[in-house]
Amino acid sequence: MKQTLLELMRMSRICRMVLATCLGSFILVIFYFQSMFQPVMRRNQFAADVCCRKGSRNALQELYNPTQSEFSSAAILHQGRRDRVAESCRAHSASSRKRRVLTPGDLKHLVVDEEHELIYCYVPKVACTNWKRVMMVLTGRGKYSDPMEIPSNEAHVPSNLKYLNQYSIAEINHRLKSYLKFLFVREPFERLVSAYRNKFTLKYNSSFHRRFGTKIVRRYRKDATQEALLNGADVKFREFAEYLVDPATQRDGPLNEHWQTVYQLCHPCHIHYDLVGKYETLEEDANYVLRLAGVGESLRFPTYAKSTRTTDSMTAQFFSNISSQQHSQLFQLYKLDFLMFNYSTPSYLRLD
């Protein structure tokens, strides 16, 4: 009996030794893999988890740690724009009681280019048709070479591009962390008037006339004709402004993307955009993105027709036809876009 007990005790010591050895080996393996990934974790916080394609630097790395002298001054400019957005977000967060978490549905405006590791948030009326054309060239694997050969209606077909909300949560988080994220913005009221001119003054936009025009005429026009009620094709800017600031419109749901704020479309307080381009310096900023992505020599951003562009003086003319109260209400609606993207309060604005 005594011999049996001694044998059991010896076996127990052996088991403990084996267990300790296995545990020690497991810990060593963990430290080994940690040491492998430690250099990645020490990189620039904005370039974390970036795996270089084919041994080359990607656009995100080139933005934050430029190797070419031509990128250095641009990097300073865009750092200033990022700081402005971050400062505005902090101020807005401090004054707002609303807190929310983004859902995949909030990411439907973010176009993904896997090959060049880019994410672009498109904003209607800020050269988004040409940017979608460019993204189709970048993601088309040689199918397209000239953006302007792509018809404008093709650029807006959802299946021609891939959007961030089509990925799993883990894939979304990885791309938001690892890809260069950019958007383009425009003076808010110029963008608003541009949307009005395009959607309510051109005959070919009959779908917008029926969908929004008829509702606006019915709500805000006294003694409307039957034709106006039926077609909604002659909405006045004053009526459009009244529709935008009406609490009933807010209760109906989110604004249409063509006149929704950039803050609501691209969520810059939840998503850290690495680069904020401006419509006012469109070609310069757009081609900077393409150079960062390593395609600047083979692809240029299309030029745009300046003759038809909505200007500041044109915007002032439209605003002269609405009341001071509507000036104030519209400014409150788009105030965050003015602040975040460093646009001055327009001189023509009459604020109560």
C-alpha positions in Angstrom: 0.0 0.0 0.0 2.9 2.3 0.9 4.6 1.5 -2.3 1.5 2.3 -4.3 1.2 5.7 -2.6 4.8 6.6 -3.4 4.2 5.6 -7.0 1.2 7.9 -7.2 3.1 10.8 -5.7 5.9 10.3 -8.2 3.5 10.3 -11.1 1.8 13.4 -9.8 5.1 15.2 -9.7 5.8 14.1 -13.3 2.4 15.4 -14.4 3.0 18.7 -12.7 6.4 19.0 -14.4 5.0 18.2 -17.8 2.2 20.7 -17.3 4.6 23.4 -16.3 6.8 22.7 -19.3 3.8 22.9 -21.6 2.6 26.1 -20.0 6.1 27.6 -20.2 6.4 26.6 -23.9 3.0 28.2 -24.6 4.0 31.5 -23.0 7.2 31.5 -25.0 5.2 31.1 -28.2 3.0 34.0 -27.2 6.0 36.2 -26.5 7.5 35.1 -29.8 4.5 36.2 -31.8 4.2 39.4 -29.8 7.8 40.3 -30.6 7.0 39.7 -34.3 4.1 42.2 -34.3 5.6 44.7 -31.9 7.2 46.8 -34.6 3.8 47.2 -36.3 2.2 48.3 -33.1 4.9 51.0 -32.7 4.2 52.6 -36.0 2.4 55.9 -36.6 -1.0 55.5 -35.0 -2.7 56.3 -38.4 -0.7 53.7 -40.3 -1.2 50.8 -37.8 -1.8 47.4 -39.3 -0.9 48.5 -42.8 0.7 45.7 -44.8 2.6 47.1 -47.7 1.5 45.9 -51.1 4.3 44.2 -52.9 6.9 45.7 -50.6 5.9 49.3 -51.4 4.5 52.0 -49.2 0.8 52.6 -49.4 -1.1 55.9 -49.6 -1.7 56.2 -45.8 2.0 55.8 -45.0 3.0 58.3 -47.7 0.6 60.9 -46.4 1.8 60.8 -42.8 5.5 60.0 -43.5 6.2 61.5 -46.9 9.3 60.3 -48.7 9.0 62.9 -51.5 9.7 66.5 -50.8 6.7 67.6 -53.0 4.4 65.9 -50.4 5.8 67.7 -47.4 4.0 71.1 -47.8 0.8 69.4 -48.8 1.1 67.2 -45.7 1.2 70.3 -43.5 -1.9 71.8 -45.2 -3.9 68.6 -44.7 -2.8 68.3 -41.1 -4.3 71.7 -40.5 -7.6 70.6 -42.1 -7.7 67.5 -40.0 -7.0 69.5 -36.8 -9.9 71.8 -37.7 -12.3 68.9 -38.0 -11.1 67.4 -34.8 -11.4 70.7 -32.9 -15.0 71.2 -34.2 -15.9 67.7 -33.3 -14.7 68.1 -29.7 -16.6 71.4 -29.4 -19.8 69.8 -30.8 -19.4 66.7 -28.6 -19.1 69.0 -25.5 -22.2 70.9 -26.3 -24.4 68.0 -27.6 -26.1 65.4 -25.5 -26.6 63.1 -28.4 -24.3 60.0 -28.5 -24.5 57.4 -31.2 -22.6 54.5 -32.6 -22.3 54.1 -36.4 -24.0 51.2 -38.1 -23.2 49.7 -41.5 -26.1 51.7 -42.9 -24.2 54.9 -42.1 -21.3 53.7 -44.3 -23.2 53.6 -47.6 -21.4 56.6 -49.0 -17.9 55.2 -48.5 -16.4 53.7 -51.6 -13.6 51.2 -51.2 -10.6 50.6 -53.5 -8.9 47.4 -52.3 -6.0 47.6 -54.7 -4.8 51.0 -53.7 -6.2 50.8 -50.1 -8.4 53.9 -50.4 -11.8 54.8 -48.9 -13.6 57.7 -50.5 -16.8 59.3 -49.0 -18.8 60.8 -51.8 -20.7 64.0 -51.3 -23.2 64.9 -54.0 -22.5 68.2 -55.8 -18.8 68.1 -54.9 -17.5 66.5 -58.1 -18.7 63.1 -56.9 -19.5 61.9 -60.5 -16.0 62.4 -61.6 -14.6 60.9 -58.4 -16.8 57.8 -58.9 -15.5 57.6 -62.5 -11.9 57.7 -61.1 -12.7 55.1 -58.5 -14.1 52.9 -61.3 -10.8 53.2 -63.2 -8.8 52.4 -60.0 -10.9 49.4 -59.1 -11.7 48.2 -62.7 -8.5 46.1 -63.1 -7.8 47.6 -66.5 -11.4 47.6 -67.7 -11.4 51.4 -67.8 -8.5 53.8 -68.5 -10.0 57.2 -69.1 -12.6 58.4 -66.5 -14.4 60.6 -69.0 -15.1 57.6 -71.2 -17.4 56.4 -68.5 -21.0 57.8 -68.9 -22.2 59.8 -65.9 -25.2 57.5 -65.3 -22.8 54.5 -65.2 -20.8 56.1 -62.5 -23.9 56.2 -60.3 -24.8 52.5 -60.7 -24.2 51.0 -57.2 -23.0 47.7 -58.5 -20.1 49.3 -60.4 -18.3 50.1 -57.1 -17.9 48.5 -53.7 -19.1 50.2 -50.6 -17.9 49.8 -47.0 -21.3 48.7 -45.7 -21.0 45.6 -47.9 -18.2 44.2 -45.6 -18.4 42.4 -42.2 -17.9 44.4 -39.0 -14.3 43.0 -38.7 -13.5 43.9 -42.3 -15.0 47.4 -41.9 -12.9 48.0 -38.8 -9.7 46.8 -40.5 -10.2 49.0 -43.5 -11.1 52.1 -41.5 -7.9 51.6 -39.6 -5.6 50.7 -42.5 -6.8 52.5 -45.6 -6.4 56.1 -46.5 -9.8 57.8 -46.0 -10.7 61.0 -47.8 -13.6 63.2 -48.7 -14.2 66.4 -50.7 -16.2 69.3 -49.3 -17.6 72.6 -50.7 -18.9 75.9 -49.4 -22.2 74.7 -47.9 -24.5 77.3 -49.5 -22.9 77.0 -52.9 -23.4 73.3 -52.7 -27.0 73.8 -51.6 -27.8 76.2 -54.5 -26.0 73.9 -56.9 -28.3 71.1 -55.8 -31.4 73.3 -56.2 -30.4 74.4 -59.7 -29.6 70.8 -60.8 -32.7 69.1 -59.3 -35.4 71.7 -59.6 -34.6 73.9 -62.6 -33.7 71.3 -65.2 -36.5 69.6 -67.1 -34.8 66.2 -67.3 -34.9 65.8 -63.5 -38.6 64.9 -63.6 -38.2 62.2 -61.0 -37.0 64.8 -58.4 -39.9 67.0 -59.5 -42.4 64.3 -58.8 -40.7 63.0 -55.6 -39.9 66.3 -53.9 -41.4 69.1 -56.0 -45.0 68.0 -55.7 -44.6 67.7 -51.9 -43.0 71.2 -51.7 -45.6 72.9 -53.9 -48.4 71.2 -51.9 -47.1 72.3 -48.5 -45.8 75.8 -49.2 -47.6 77.3 -52.2 -50.9 79.0 -51.8 -53.3 78.7 -54.7 -51.1 76.2 -56.6 -52.2 75.2 -60.0 -53.2 71.7 -60.8 -50.3 71.4 -63.1 -47.8 72.5 -60.4 -49.4 70.1 -58.0 -49.1 67.3 -60.5 -45.6 67.9 -61.9 -43.8 69.9 -59.2 -41.5 71.2 -61.9 -41.3 74.9 -60.9 -40.3 74.9 -57.3 -39.0 78.3 -56.2 -35.8 78.6 -54.1 -37.9 80.3 -51.3 -40.2 77.2 -51.2 -37.2 74.9 -51.2 -35.6 76.8 -48.3 -38.9 76.6 -46.4 -39.0 72.9 -47.0 -35.5 72.4 -45.6 -36.0 74.2 -42.3 -39.5 72.9 -41.7 -39.5 70.6 -38.6 -42.0 68.4 -40.5 -39.2 67.7 -43.0 -36.9 66.6 -40.2 -39.6 64.3 -38.9 -40.0 62.7 -42.3 -36.5 61.3 -42.1 -33.0 62.1 -43.2 -32.6 64.8 -45.9 -31.9 63.7 -49.5 -28.2 63.1 -50.0 -28.0 66.1 -52.5 -28.7 68.6 -49.8 -27.9 66.6 -46.7 -25.0 68.0 -44.6 -21.5 66.5 -45.0 -21.5 65.9 -41.3 -24.5 63.6 -41.7 -23.3 61.9 -44.9 -19.7 61.1 -44.0 -19.7 61.2 -40.2 -16.4 63.0 -39.7 -16.7 63.0 -35.9 -16.9 59.2 -35.9 -14.6 58.4 -38.8 -11.1 59.9 -38.8 -10.6 61.2 -42.4 -6.9 61.4 -43.3 -7.4 63.9 -46.1 -10.1 66.6 -46.6 -10.1 67.9 -50.1 -11.9 71.1 -51.2 -14.0 71.8 -54.2 -12.2 75.2 -54.4 -8.9 73.5 -55.0 -10.4 70.4 -56.6 -7.8 69.4 -59.2 -4.8 70.1 -56.9 -6.2 68.1 -54.0 -7.6 65.3 -56.2 -4.3 64.8 -58.0 -2.5 64.8 -54.6 -4.6 61.8 -53.6 -3.8 60.0 -56.8 0.0 60.7 -56.4 -0.2 59.3 -52.8 -1.8 56.2 -54.2 1.0 55.8 -56.7 -1.0 56.4 -59.8 -0.4 60.1 -60.4 1.7 59.5 -63.6 -0.9 57.4 -65.3 -4.2 59.0 -64.1 -5.2 62.6 -63.7 -8.4 63.9 -62.2 -10.8 65.2 -64.9 -11.2 68.9 -65.3 -14.7 70.3 -64.9 -16.8 72.9 -66.7 -16.3 76.1 -64.8 -18.8 78.0 -66.9 -21.7 76.2 -65.4 -20.4 76.2 -61.8 -22.5 77.7 -59.1 -20.5 80.7 -57.7 -20.6 82.8 -54.6 -22.2 85.7 -56.4 -24.9 83.4 -57.9 -25.5 81.9 -54.4 -25.9 85.5 -53.0 -28.5 86.2 -55.7 -30.6 83.2 -54.7 -30.4 84.1 -51.0 -31.6 87.6 -51.7 -35.0 86.1 -52.5 -35.5 84.5 -49.1 -36.2 86.0 -45.7 -33.8 86.9 -42.9 -35.4 84.2 -40.8 -34.7 81.6 -43.5 -31.1 82.8 -43.7 -30.7 82.2 -40.0 -32.4 78.8 -40.1 -30.4 77.6 -43.1 -27.2 78.7 -41.4 -28.1 76.7 -38.3 -28.8 73.7 -40.4 -25.4 73.8 -42.1 -23.4 75.4 -39.3 -21.3 72.4 -38.5 -20.2 72.1 -42.2 -19.1 75.8 -42.1 -17.2 75.3 -38.9 -15.6 71.9 -39.6 -14.3 72.7 -43.0 -13.3 76.3 -42.3 -15.7 78.2 -44.4 -16.4 81.8 -43.5 -19.9 83.1 -42.8 -21.1 84.5 -46.2 -21.1 88.3 -46.3 -24.5 88.3 -48.0 -26.1 86.4 -45.1 -28.7 88.3 -43.0 -28.7 86.8 -39.5 -31.4 87.7 -37.0 
